Amino acid sequence: MRAFNILAITLCAVITILLCTGDRSLENNHSQSSLRADQFSIGHSEAMTQTFTIRLLDRELADYLEAVKGNPDQSKAEIFEKKVIKPVGDDCFRDGEYLHWLNEIRKNPPAELVYLEKILNDEQGLMKVKDTVKEALAQSAQYLPGQATTVCIMPTTSRHYSGLTIGSGKILMLYQPYLYPTEQELAGTVAHEYHHSVWTAKHFDPYQPFTLLDAMLFEGKAMYFQEIVYPNSSRIPNYDDGYGEIRNELIGRLGSIDTNIREQMMFGNEQIPYAFGYSEGYRLVRQYLQKNPNVSMEQWTGMKPEEFLKKDP
């Protein structure tokens, strides 16, 4: 879903998961195959092969840039929808469980045109990003096999989003140099989103309410997975016992489905530290697995959030 640019992790479609399953505006727009789309497969066993598609959207963004320059009075959002979103709709977004998170990207297309052109002209940099994404997917899949997965890489000038899990097997990675200070952080972000995607394919239930506890463990599991695959690739703060009062407030609201409360607890505000819910979700997963080291990754990925609150093994 969406990601903190400073943390280089995505908030991934799910801090405020809504019960939606698609976007009709994409239904009649069939994407054309791109010369920048690569496919590869990983054989987990004789009976299981996982396929991946990585699609670089540089040409779509180049079309957007040219159209904006030629039509300065037309809405950038309208041009972005026509030149970028719709042409890749089938490949990148079709049937995404969290497609609503794409709305912020759609409404806020790249506005810094000179900077966007610079990013698009750096072909070597874009290819390096693509290679890193490929390596991260292959590495992540070795730890946690999943479904066929498409990752679309969208050049951007935004500093607010680094990745979105659109849904099962659908990941959107946004790229500009300042989002990922190191290749390790980019690879870790891919691993984070990949875990969200696999979890969604196997465990997402659109008919269940999404509580604050659900959000914490959704992110906490993905962060723990990210740290296994790429240690020290995230920048989530670690809040000590000095934050007991805020921690107690969070515990008292774990069952809340109020989106404003979830946003504040997960992201922080004037009273709540930055990314506090993320940190607490990660802490719960880490503490549980320290006490239960024999629980497999497949098992803890699918565990109910309440299981991580139990004090006894």
C-alpha positions in Angstrom: 0.0 0.0 0.0 1.4 3.4 0.4 4.8 3.8 1.9 6.7 6.2 4.1 9.4 7.7 1.8 11.8 8.2 4.8 11.3 4.6 6.1 11.3 3.2 2.6 8.4 0.9 3.5 5.0 1.0 2.0 2.1 1.6 4.0 0.8 -0.7 1.5 -2.8 -0.6 0.9 -3.8 -1.6 4.2 -3.8 0.7 7.1 -7.3 1.6 6.1 -8.3 -1.5 4.1 -11.8 -1.0 2.7 -14.1 -3.6 1.5 -13.5 -3.2 -2.2 -12.5 -5.6 -4.9 -12.0 -3.7 -8.1 -12.3 -0.5 -10.2 -14.7 -0.5 -13.1 -12.8 2.4 -14.8 -10.1 0.0 -15.7 -12.2 -2.8 -17.1 -12.2 -1.8 -20.8 -8.6 -0.8 -21.1 -6.4 -3.6 -22.2 -2.7 -2.9 -21.7 -0.3 -3.5 -24.5 2.8 -5.6 -23.9 5.8 -3.5 -23.1 9.4 -4.1 -24.3 10.3 -3.2 -20.8 8.4 -6.2 -19.3 10.5 -9.1 -18.1 9.3 -12.4 -16.9 11.1 -15.1 -14.9 10.2 -18.2 -12.9 11.3 -19.9 -9.8 10.8 -23.7 -9.3 10.0 -24.4 -5.7 9.3 -28.1 -6.4 8.4 -30.3 -9.2 4.8 -29.4 -8.7 5.2 -25.7 -8.0 6.6 -23.0 -10.2 6.2 -19.3 -9.4 6.2 -16.8 -12.2 7.1 -13.1 -11.9 6.6 -10.2 -14.3 8.4 -6.9 -13.8 7.1 -4.0 -15.9 8.9 -0.7 -16.1 6.5 2.2 -16.8 9.1 4.6 -18.2 7.5 4.8 -21.7 4.1 5.5 -20.3 5.5 8.3 -18.1 7.4 9.6 -21.2 4.0 9.8 -23.0 2.5 11.6 -20.0 5.4 14.1 -20.0 5.1 14.8 -23.7 1.3 15.2 -23.4 1.5 17.6 -20.5 4.1 19.8 -22.3 1.8 19.8 -25.4 -1.4 20.6 -23.4 -0.4 22.9 -20.5 -4.0 23.9 -19.8 -5.3 20.3 -19.5 -5.6 18.6 -16.1 -2.5 16.6 -15.4 -4.6 14.1 -13.6 -6.7 13.5 -16.7 -3.6 13.1 -18.9 -2.0 10.8 -16.3 -5.1 8.6 -16.3 -5.1 8.4 -20.1 -1.4 7.9 -20.7 -0.3 5.9 -17.7 -3.1 4.3 -15.6 -5.4 3.0 -18.2 -2.8 1.5 -20.6 -1.3 -0.6 -17.8 -4.6 -1.3 -15.9 -4.8 -5.0 -16.8 -1.2 -5.8 -16.0 -0.7 -3.7 -12.9 -4.0 -3.2 -11.2 -6.7 -5.6 -12.3 -8.8 -7.1 -9.5 -6.5 -5.6 -6.8 -8.1 -6.0 -3.4 -6.6 -2.7 -2.3 -7.1 -0.8 -5.5 -8.6 2.2 -3.7 -5.1 3.1 -2.5 -4.2 3.9 -6.1 -6.6 6.9 -5.8 -4.0 9.1 -4.2 -1.5 8.4 -7.0 -4.1 9.0 -9.6 -5.1 12.4 -8.1 -1.6 13.6 -7.7 0.4 12.8 -10.9 4.0 13.9 -11.3 4.2 17.7 -11.3 7.9 18.4 -11.3 8.4 17.9 -15.0 12.1 18.8 -15.3 12.9 16.3 -12.5 10.7 13.6 -14.1 12.4 14.0 -17.4 15.8 13.6 -15.6 14.6 10.4 -14.0 13.3 9.0 -17.3 16.6 9.9 -19.1 18.6 7.9 -16.6 18.2 4.6 -18.3 21.1 3.0 -16.5 19.5 4.0 -13.2 16.1 2.6 -14.1 17.6 -0.7 -15.3 19.5 -1.0 -12.0 16.3 -0.5 -10.1 14.7 -3.2 -12.2 17.5 -5.6 -11.5 17.3 -4.9 -7.8 13.5 -5.6 -7.8 14.1 -8.8 -9.7 16.7 -10.0 -7.2 14.5 -9.0 -4.3 11.5 -11.0 -5.6 13.6 -14.1 -6.2 15.1 -13.8 -2.7 11.8 -13.2 -1.1 10.2 -16.1 -2.9 12.8 -18.5 -1.6 11.7 -17.7 1.9 8.0 -17.6 1.3 6.6 -19.2 -2.0 3.5 -17.5 -3.3 1.4 -16.8 -6.3 2.3 -15.4 -9.8 3.3 -11.8 -9.1 3.5 -8.7 -11.3 5.5 -5.7 -10.1 5.1 -2.5 -12.0 7.8 0.2 -11.5 6.5 3.7 -11.9 9.0 6.6 -12.1 7.7 9.5 -9.9 8.6 12.8 -8.5 6.6 12.2 -5.3 8.5 11.9 -2.0 5.5 10.5 -0.1 5.1 7.0 -1.5 7.6 4.3 -2.2 5.4 1.3 -2.8 1.8 0.0 -2.9 0.5 -3.5 -2.6 -2.5 -3.3 -4.9 -3.5 -6.8 -4.0 -2.8 -10.4 -4.5 0.1 -10.7 -7.0 -0.1 -6.9 -7.8 2.7 -4.6 -6.5 3.4 -1.0 -7.6 6.8 0.3 -6.8 7.3 4.0 -7.2 10.8 5.2 -8.0 12.9 8.3 -7.7 16.4 8.3 -6.4 15.6 10.0 -3.1 13.1 7.4 -2.0 15.8 4.7 -1.6 19.1 5.9 -0.3 20.5 2.4 -0.8 19.8 -0.7 -2.9 19.3 -2.6 0.4 16.4 -0.3 1.3 14.8 -0.7 -2.2 15.2 -4.5 -2.0 13.8 -4.5 1.6 10.7 -2.5 0.4 10.1 -5.1 -2.3 10.3 -7.9 0.3 7.9 -6.0 2.5 5.3 -5.6 -0.3 5.8 -9.1 -1.4 4.8 -10.4 2.0 1.7 -8.3 1.9 0.9 -9.7 -1.5 1.3 -13.3 -0.4 -0.7 -12.8 2.8 -3.5 -11.2 0.8 -3.7 -14.2 -1.6 -3.9 -16.7 1.2 -5.6 -14.9 4.1 -7.5 -11.7 3.1 -11.2 -11.8 3.9 -13.1 -8.8 2.5 -16.1 -9.6 4.8 -14.1 -9.1 8.0 -13.7 -5.7 9.6 -10.1 -4.4 9.7 -9.1 -3.3 13.2 -6.2 -1.4 14.5 -4.8 -4.8 15.7 -5.2 -6.2 12.2 -3.3 -3.2 10.8 -0.5 -3.5 13.3 0.1 -7.2 12.6 -0.3 -6.9 8.9 2.5 -4.4 8.9 4.5 -6.1 11.7 4.6 -9.4 9.9 5.8 -7.7 6.7 8.4 -5.8 8.6 9.7 -8.9 10.3 9.8 -10.7 6.9 11.7 -7.7 5.4 14.3 -7.9 8.2 14.8 -11.6 7.7 15.3 -11.3 3.9 17.2 -7.9 4.0 18.5 -7.2 7.6 18.7 -3.5 8.5 16.8 -2.4 5.4 14.0 -0.5 7.3 14.2 2.6 9.5 11.3 1.9 11.8 12.0 3.4 15.2 12.2 1.2 18.3 10.2 2.7 21.1 11.3 1.6 24.6 9.4 1.3 27.9 9.4 5.1 28.2 6.4 5.1 25.9 4.2 3.0 28.3 1.4 5.6 28.5 1.0 5.7 24.7 1.3 2.0 24.5 -1.5 1.5 27.0 -3.6 3.9 24.9 -2.9 1.8 21.8 -3.8 -1.4 23.7 -7.1 0.1 24.7 -8.0 0.7 21.1 -6.9 -2.5 19.4 -10.4 -3.4 18.4 -11.2 -0.1 16.8 -12.3 0.1 13.2 -12.3 3.9 13.1 -10.0 4.9 10.3 -8.9 8.1 12.0 -7.8 6.2 15.1 -5.9 3.7 12.9 -4.2 6.4 11.0 -3.1 8.2 14.1 -1.9 5.1 15.9 -0.1 3.7 12.9 1.4 6.9 11.5 1.6 9.2 14.6 0.5 12.7 15.3 1.4 15.5 17.7 1.0 13.2 20.7 1.8 9.8 19.2 5.4 9.1 18.0 6.1 8.6 14.3 5.1 5.2 13.0 4.3 4.0 16.5 1.8 1.3 15.3 4.4 -0.1 12.9 6.9 -0.4 15.6 4.5 -2.0 18.0 3.3 -4.5 15.4 6.9 -5.5 14.7 7.7 -5.8 18.4 4.7 -8.1 18.9 5.9 -10.4 16.1 9.5 -10.4 17.3 8.5 -11.2 20.9 6.3 -14.0 19.9 8.8 -15.6 17.6 11.6 -15.3 20.2 9.4 -17.4 22.5 8.3 -19.7 19.7 11.3 -20.2 17.5 9.9 -23.4 15.9 6.9 -21.7 14.4 7.4 -21.7 10.6 7.2 -18.6 8.5 4.2 -20.0 6.7 2.5 -20.6 10.0 3.2 -17.2 11.6 2.3 -15.4 8.4 -1.2 -16.9 8.6 -1.7 -16.6 12.3 -4.6 -14.5 13.6 -3.4 -11.2 15.1 -4.8 -12.1 18.6 -2.3 -15.0 18.8 0.6 -12.5 19.1 -1.0 -11.0 22.2 -0.8 -14.2 24.2 1.7 -14.0 27.0 2.2 -17.8 27.3 3.5 -19.9 24.3 
